[in-house]
């Protein structure tokens, strides 16, 4: 690593930190959105219990919601 400027390294680490923060934020928002959908829209379906019972359809449904929430958040963060 010849001639690495400290400003470049600082900017790279700053961008890495910001991207990591956005990733953690997206995961948290996705999980909260899944819980809100679970409690408000699916009152008669207990996703956690169905997952424990081995219901693969519920697992696919829950993961699909998380993927869509992640896509919406990523488009929002791109500006």
N, CA, C and O atoms as CSV, one atom per row, in Angstrom:
chain,resi,resn,atom,element,x,y,z
A,1,UNK,N,N,0.846,-1.178,0.000
A,1,UNK,CA,C,0.000,0.000,0.000
A,1,UNK,C,C,0.890,1.239,0.000
A,1,UNK,O,O,1.103,1.880,1.029
A,2,UNK,N,N,1.389,1.545,-1.156
A,2,UNK,CA,C,2.276,2.668,-1.318
A,2,UNK,C,C,1.478,3.936,-1.577
A,2,UNK,O,O,0.526,3.925,-2.357
A,3,UNK,N,N,1.859,5.019,-0.933
A,3,UNK,CA,C,1.267,6.339,-1.153
A,3,UNK,C,C,-0.230,6.391,-0.852
A,3,UNK,O,O,-0.979,7.025,-1.595
A,4,UNK,N,N,-0.675,5.746,0.210
A,4,UNK,CA,C,-2.076,5.832,0.617
A,4,UNK,C,C,-2.249,7.103,1.431
A,4,UNK,O,O,-1.608,7.294,2.465
A,5,UNK,N,N,-3.112,7.951,0.953
A,5,UNK,CA,C,-3.329,9.225,1.634
A,5,UNK,C,C,-4.315,9.044,2.770
A,5,UNK,O,O,-5.310,8.335,2.622
A,6,UNK,N,N,-4.049,9.683,3.910
A,6,UNK,CA,C,-4.958,9.526,5.053
A,6,UNK,C,C,-6.370,10.038,4.780
A,6,UNK,O,O,-7.338,9.514,5.331
A,7,UNK,N,N,-6.491,11.059,3.932
A,7,UNK,CA,C,-7.822,11.583,3.621
A,7,UNK,C,C,-8.660,10.548,2.867
A,7,UNK,O,O,-9.857,10.405,3.117
A,8,UNK,N,N,-8.021,9.831,1.948
A,8,UNK,CA,C,-8.715,8.798,1.190
A,8,UNK,C,C,-9.154,7.671,2.105
A,8,UNK,O,O,-10.279,7.181,1.999
A,9,UNK,N,N,-8.272,7.257,3.002
A,9,UNK,CA,C,-8.606,6.195,3.939
A,9,UNK,C,C,-9.735,6.619,4.874
A,9,UNK,O,O,-10.632,5.827,5.160
A,10,UNK,N,N,-9.697,7.839,5.343
A,10,UNK,CA,C,-10.758,8.349,6.221
A,10,UNK,C,C,-12.091,8.405,5.492
A,10,UNK,O,O,-13.120,8.022,6.048
A,11,UNK,N,N,-12.079,8.882,4.248
A,11,UNK,CA,C,-13.323,8.958,3.467
A,11,UNK,C,C,-13.872,7.565,3.185
A,11,UNK,O,O,-15.085,7.360,3.223
A,12,UNK,N,N,-12.999,6.611,2.904
A,12,UNK,CA,C,-13.440,5.244,2.642
A,12,UNK,C,C,-14.055,4.624,3.888
A,12,UNK,O,O,-15.105,3.986,3.810
A,13,UNK,N,N,-13.415,4.805,5.025
A,13,UNK,CA,C,-13.959,4.268,6.269
A,13,UNK,C,C,-15.276,4.949,6.645
A,13,UNK,O,O,-16.178,4.305,7.181
A,14,UNK,N,N,-15.388,6.243,6.365
A,14,UNK,CA,C,-16.630,6.962,6.636
A,14,UNK,C,C,-17.763,6.417,5.766
A,14,UNK,O,O,-18.867,6.180,6.255
A,15,UNK,N,N,-17.485,6.219,4.477
A,15,UNK,CA,C,-18.504,5.661,3.575
A,15,UNK,C,C,-18.888,4.243,3.985
A,15,UNK,O,O,-20.059,3.873,3.911
A,16,UNK,N,N,-17.917,3.454,4.414
A,16,UNK,CA,C,-18.207,2.110,4.884
A,16,UNK,C,C,-19.111,2.150,6.114
A,16,UNK,O,O,-20.046,1.357,6.224
A,17,UNK,N,N,-18.839,3.057,7.026
A,17,UNK,CA,C,-19.671,3.204,8.224
A,17,UNK,C,C,-21.084,3.632,7.893
A,17,UNK,O,O,-22.040,3.119,8.476
A,18,UNK,N,N,-21.231,4.564,6.965
A,18,UNK,CA,C,-22.562,5.026,6.554
A,18,UNK,C,C,-23.338,3.885,5.909
A,18,UNK,O,O,-24.518,3.692,6.203
A,19,UNK,N,N,-22.682,3.126,5.031
A,19,UNK,CA,C,-23.364,2.002,4.384
A,19,UNK,C,C,-23.751,0.932,5.390
A,19,UNK,O,O,-24.819,0.332,5.272
A,20,UNK,N,N,-22.908,0.687,6.366
A,20,UNK,CA,C,-23.236,-0.272,7.413
A,20,UNK,C,C,-24.428,0.212,8.234
A,20,UNK,O,O,-25.299,-0.580,8.596
A,21,UNK,N,N,-24.466,1.501,8.525
A,21,UNK,CA,C,-25.588,2.073,9.268
A,21,UNK,C,C,-26.888,1.940,8.475
A,21,UNK,O,O,-27.924,1.590,9.041
A,22,UNK,N,N,-26.840,2.217,7.173
A,22,UNK,CA,C,-28.025,2.065,6.329
A,22,UNK,C,C,-28.496,0.611,6.290
A,22,UNK,O,O,-29.696,0.340,6.288
A,23,UNK,N,N,-27.550,-0.310,6.259
A,23,UNK,CA,C,-27.907,-1.728,6.225
A,23,UNK,C,C,-28.605,-2.141,7.512
A,23,UNK,O,O,-29.632,-2.820,7.476
A,24,UNK,N,N,-28.056,-1.735,8.638
A,24,UNK,CA,C,-28.670,-2.072,9.925
A,24,UNK,C,C,-30.042,-1.416,10.034
A,24,UNK,O,O,-30.990,-2.032,10.521
A,25,UNK,N,N,-30.146,-0.184,9.588
A,25,UNK,CA,C,-31.429,0.518,9.613
A,25,UNK,C,C,-32.459,-0.195,8.742
A,25,UNK,O,O,-33.619,-0.324,9.134
A,26,UNK,N,N,-32.046,-0.654,7.571
A,26,UNK,CA,C,-32.965,-1.370,6.679
A,26,UNK,C,C,-33.436,-2.676,7.310
A,26,UNK,O,O,-34.603,-3.044,7.174
A,27,UNK,N,N,-32.546,-3.373,7.994
A,27,UNK,CA,C,-32.930,-4.620,8.655
A,27,UNK,C,C,-33.933,-4.343,9.774
A,27,UNK,O,O,-34.924,-5.060,9.916
A,28,UNK,N,N,-33.677,-3.316,10.557
A,28,UNK,CA,C,-34.587,-2.980,11.662
A,28,UNK,C,C,-35.956,-2.564,11.132
A,28,UNK,O,O,-36.983,-3.014,11.640
A,29,UNK,N,N,-35.973,-1.708,10.115
A,29,UNK,CA,C,-37.248,-1.261,9.547
A,29,UNK,C,C,-38.002,-2.435,8.925
A,29,UNK,O,O,-39.224,-2.523,9.042
A,30,UNK,N,N,-37.278,-3.330,8.271
A,30,UNK,CA,C,-37.918,-4.510,7.694
A,30,UNK,C,C,-38.546,-5.406,8.735
A,30,UNK,O,O,-39.658,-5.899,8.547
A,31,UNK,N,N,-37.846,-5.621,9.829
A,31,UNK,CA,C,-38.399,-6.465,10.892
A,31,UNK,C,C,-39.606,-5.795,11.556
A,31,UNK,O,O,-40.598,-6.458,11.861
A,32,UNK,N,N,-39.521,-4.488,11.777
A,32,UNK,CA,C,-40.659,-3.774,12.368
A,32,UNK,C,C,-41.855,-3.820,11.420
A,32,UNK,O,O,-42.991,-4.009,11.857
A,33,UNK,N,N,-41.599,-3.646,10.126
A,33,UNK,CA,C,-42.696,-3.706,9.154
A,33,UNK,C,C,-43.335,-5.086,9.140
A,33,UNK,O,O,-44.556,-5.208,9.048
A,34,UNK,N,N,-42.514,-6.126,9.232
A,34,UNK,CA,C,-43.064,-7.477,9.268
A,34,UNK,C,C,-43.914,-7.691,10.516
A,34,UNK,O,O,-44.974,-8.312,10.445
A,35,UNK,N,N,-43.460,-7.184,11.646
A,35,UNK,CA,C,-44.239,-7.322,12.880
A,35,UNK,C,C,-45.544,-6.533,12.820
A,35,UNK,O,O,-46.575,-7.003,13.302
A,36,UNK,N,N,-45.508,-5.338,12.234
A,36,UNK,CA,C,-46.726,-4.534,12.109
A,36,UNK,C,C,-47.723,-5.228,11.191
A,36,UNK,O,O,-48.914,-5.298,11.496
A,37,UNK,N,N,-47.234,-5.739,10.069
A,37,UNK,CA,C,-48.122,-6.474,9.161
A,37,UNK,C,C,-48.690,-7.697,9.849
A,37,UNK,O,O,-49.863,-8.031,9.684
A,38,UNK,N,N,-47.840,-8.369,10.629
A,38,UNK,CA,C,-48.282,-9.565,11.347
A,38,UNK,C,C,-49.385,-9.226,12.356
A,38,UNK,O,O,-50.383,-9.941,12.444
A,39,UNK,N,N,-49.214,-8.161,13.101
A,39,UNK,CA,C,-50.177,-7.828,14.162
A,39,UNK,C,C,-51.435,-7.144,13.645
A,39,UNK,O,O,-52.526,-7.390,14.159
A,40,UNK,N,N,-51.297,-6.291,12.637
A,40,UNK,CA,C,-52.445,-5.505,12.169
A,40,UNK,C,C,-53.247,-6.214,11.071
A,40,UNK,O,O,-54.476,-6.267,11.131
A,41,UNK,N,N,-52.558,-6.749,10.084
A,41,UNK,CA,C,-53.260,-7.308,8.938
A,41,UNK,C,C,-53.571,-8.791,9.079
A,41,UNK,O,O,-54.568,-9.276,8.543
A,42,UNK,N,N,-52.729,-9.497,9.789
A,42,UNK,CA,C,-52.895,-10.945,9.915
A,42,UNK,C,C,-53.204,-11.310,11.364
A,42,UNK,O,O,-52.437,-12.018,12.017
A,43,UNK,N,N,-54.330,-10.820,11.850
A,43,UNK,CA,C,-54.687,-11.032,13.254
A,43,UNK,C,C,-54.925,-12.504,13.583
A,43,UNK,O,O,-54.680,-12.934,14.710
A,44,UNK,N,N,-55.390,-13.262,12.627
A,44,UNK,CA,C,-55.754,-14.650,12.899
A,44,UNK,C,C,-54.640,-15.636,12.547
A,44,UNK,O,O,-54.808,-16.845,12.709
A,45,UNK,N,N,-53.515,-15.129,12.071
A,45,UNK,CA,C,-52.395,-15.999,11.708
A,45,UNK,C,C,-51.201,-15.621,12.581
A,45,UNK,O,O,-50.752,-14.475,12.569
A,46,UNK,N,N,-50.694,-16.589,13.336
A,46,UNK,CA,C,-49.513,-16.371,14.161
A,46,UNK,C,C,-48.294,-16.869,13.385
A,46,UNK,O,O,-48.029,-18.069,13.325
A,47,UNK,N,N,-47.555,-15.922,12.791
A,47,UNK,CA,C,-46.436,-16.291,11.931
A,47,UNK,C,C,-45.384,-17.074,12.702
A,47,UNK,O,O,-44.869,-18.076,12.205
A,48,UNK,N,N,-45.063,-16.631,13.901
A,48,UNK,CA,C,-44.031,-17.328,14.679
A,48,UNK,C,C,-44.440,-18.766,14.991
A,48,UNK,O,O,-43.622,-19.680,14.885
A,49,UNK,N,N,-45.676,-18.966,15.367
A,49,UNK,CA,C,-46.134,-20.321,15.679
A,49,UNK,C,C,-46.171,-21.191,14.430
A,49,UNK,O,O,-45.810,-22.367,14.475
A,50,UNK,N,N,-46.606,-20.614,13.322
A,50,UNK,CA,C,-46.632,-21.364,12.077
A,50,UNK,C,C,-45.224,-21.754,11.630
A,50,UNK,O,O,-45.017,-22.846,11.102
A,51,UNK,N,N,-44.254,-20.856,11.844
A,51,UNK,CA,C,-42.871,-21.186,11.524
A,51,UNK,C,C,-42.359,-22.319,12.404
A,51,UNK,O,O,-41.648,-23.207,11.935
A,52,UNK,N,N,-42.724,-22.281,13.683
A,52,UNK,CA,C,-42.317,-23.365,14.592
A,52,UNK,C,C,-42.949,-24.692,14.194
A,52,UNK,O,O,-42.360,-25.752,14.409
A,53,UNK,N,N,-44.147,-24.638,13.613
A,53,UNK,CA,C,-44.823,-25.850,13.161
A,53,UNK,C,C,-44.285,-26.357,11.823
A,53,UNK,O,O,-44.672,-27.431,11.363
A,54,UNK,N,N,-43.391,-25.584,11.200
A,54,UNK,CA,C,-42.784,-26.019,9.947
A,54,UNK,C,C,-43.557,-25.637,8.700
A,54,UNK,O,O,-43.389,-26.267,7.656
A,55,UNK,N,N,-44.393,-24.625,8.785
A,55,UNK,CA,C,-45.179,-24.184,7.636
A,55,UNK,C,C,-44.280,-23.380,6.693
A,55,UNK,O,O,-43.934,-22.234,6.981
A,56,UNK,N,N,-43.914,-23.981,5.583
A,56,UNK,CA,C,-42.989,-23.345,4.647
A,56,UNK,C,C,-43.649,-22.175,3.915
A,56,UNK,O,O,-42.971,-21.211,3.561
A,57,UNK,N,N,-44.944,-22.248,3.689
A,57,UNK,CA,C,-45.645,-21.160,2.997
A,57,UNK,C,C,-45.565,-19.869,3.795
A,57,UNK,O,O,-45.409,-18.792,3.218
A,58,UNK,N,N,-45.669,-19.964,5.101
A,58,UNK,CA,C,-45.566,-18.774,5.947
A,58,UNK,C,C,-44.139,-18.234,5.918
A,58,UNK,O,O,-43.937,-17.020,5.927
A,59,UNK,N,N,-43.158,-19.117,5.885
A,59,UNK,CA,C,-41.763,-18.678,5.805
A,59,UNK,C,C,-41.497,-17.931,4.501
A,59,UNK,O,O,-40.804,-16.914,4.490
A,60,UNK,N,N,-42.053,-18.445,3.399
A,60,UNK,CA,C,-41.894,-17.771,2.111
A,60,UNK,C,C,-42.600,-16.418,2.130
A,60,UNK,O,O,-42.068,-15.434,1.618
A,61,UNK,N,N,-43.792,-16.364,2.716
A,61,UNK,CA,C,-44.539,-15.112,2.812
A,61,UNK,C,C,-43.770,-14.073,3.623
A,61,UNK,O,O,-43.658,-12.918,3.211
A,62,UNK,N,N,-43.242,-14.482,4.775
A,62,UNK,CA,C,-42.511,-13.550,5.640
A,62,UNK,C,C,-41.232,-13.061,4.955
A,62,UNK,O,O,-40.905,-11.877,5.036
A,63,UNK,N,N,-40.524,-13.939,4.297
A,63,UNK,CA,C,-39.292,-13.516,3.633
A,63,UNK,C,C,-39.596,-12.616,2.437
A,63,UNK,O,O,-38.825,-11.705,2.137
A,64,UNK,N,N,-40.704,-12.863,1.760
A,64,UNK,CA,C,-41.093,-12.002,0.645
A,64,UNK,C,C,-41.401,-10.597,1.124
A,64,UNK,O,O,-41.025,-9.624,0.471
A,65,UNK,N,N,-42.072,-10.481,2.243
A,65,UNK,CA,C,-42.358,-9.152,2.804
A,65,UNK,C,C,-41.056,-8.436,3.130
A,65,UNK,O,O,-40.913,-7.247,2.846
A,66,UNK,N,N,-40.110,-9.151,3.724
A,66,UNK,CA,C,-38.826,-8.533,4.060
A,66,UNK,C,C,-38.069,-8.091,2.803
A,66,UNK,O,O,-37.438,-7.034,2.804
A,67,UNK,N,N,-38.125,-8.882,1.745
A,67,UNK,CA,C,-37.447,-8.504,0.499
A,67,UNK,C,C,-38.082,-7.250,-0.088
A,67,UNK,O,O,-37.369,-6.345,-0.522
A,68,UNK,N,N,-39.412,-7.182,-0.109
A,68,UNK,CA,C,-40.076,-5.996,-0.645
A,68,UNK,C,C,-39.800,-4.757,0.196
A,68,UNK,O,O,-39.590,-3.675,-0.352
A,69,UNK,N,N,-39.796,-4.896,1.501
A,69,UNK,CA,C,-39.478,-3.756,2.363
A,69,UNK,C,C,-38.038,-3.311,2.121
A,69,UNK,O,O,-37.764,-2.112,2.064
A,70,UNK,N,N,-37.120,-4.259,1.980
A,70,UNK,CA,C,-35.723,-3.916,1.709
A,70,UNK,C,C,-35.579,-3.197,0.372
A,70,UNK,O,O,-34.790,-2.260,0.256
A,71,UNK,N,N,-36.334,-3.626,-0.637
A,71,UNK,CA,C,-36.280,-2.956,-1.944
A,71,UNK,C,C,-36.800,-1.527,-1.846
A,71,UNK,O,O,-36.215,-0.607,-2.419
A,72,UNK,N,N,-37.890,-1.346,-1.126
A,72,UNK,CA,C,-38.453,0.005,-0.978
A,72,UNK,C,C,-37.472,0.911,-0.243
A,72,UNK,O,O,-37.273,2.062,-0.629
A,73,UNK,N,N,-36.865,0.390,0.814
A,73,UNK,CA,C,-35.904,1.191,1.582
A,73,UNK,C,C,-34.681,1.520,0.729
A,73,UNK,O,O,-34.188,2.648,0.763
A,74,UNK,N,N,-34.188,0.544,-0.037
A,74,UNK,CA,C,-33.006,0.803,-0.850
A,74,UNK,C,C,-33.278,1.848,-1.920
A,74,UNK,O,O,-32.415,2.681,-2.199
A,75,UNK,N,N,-34.467,1.820,-2.526
A,75,UNK,CA,C,-34.809,2.845,-3.506
A,75,UNK,C,C,-34.937,4.212,-2.833
A,75,UNK,O,O,-34.586,5.234,-3.422
A,76,UNK,N,N,-35.437,4.226,-1.608
A,76,UNK,CA,C,-35.562,5.483,-0.887
A,76,UNK,C,C,-34.215,6.059,-0.487
A,76,UNK,O,O,-34.040,7.277,-0.479
A,77,UNK,N,N,-33.278,5.213,-0.160
A,77,UNK,CA,C,-31.963,5.682,0.263
A,77,UNK,C,C,-31.108,6.130,-0.911
A,77,UNK,O,O,-30.175,6.914,-0.735
A,78,UNK,N,N,-31.414,5.644,-2.099
A,78,UNK,CA,C,-30.634,6.067,-3.281
A,78,UNK,C,C,-30.955,7.514,-3.673
A,78,UNK,O,O,-30.177,8.172,-4.364
A,79,UNK,N,N,-32.108,7.989,-3.220
A,79,UNK,CA,C,-32.455,9.368,-3.476
A,79,UNK,C,C,-33.197,9.496,-4.722
A,79,UNK,O,O,-33.578,10.602,-5.103
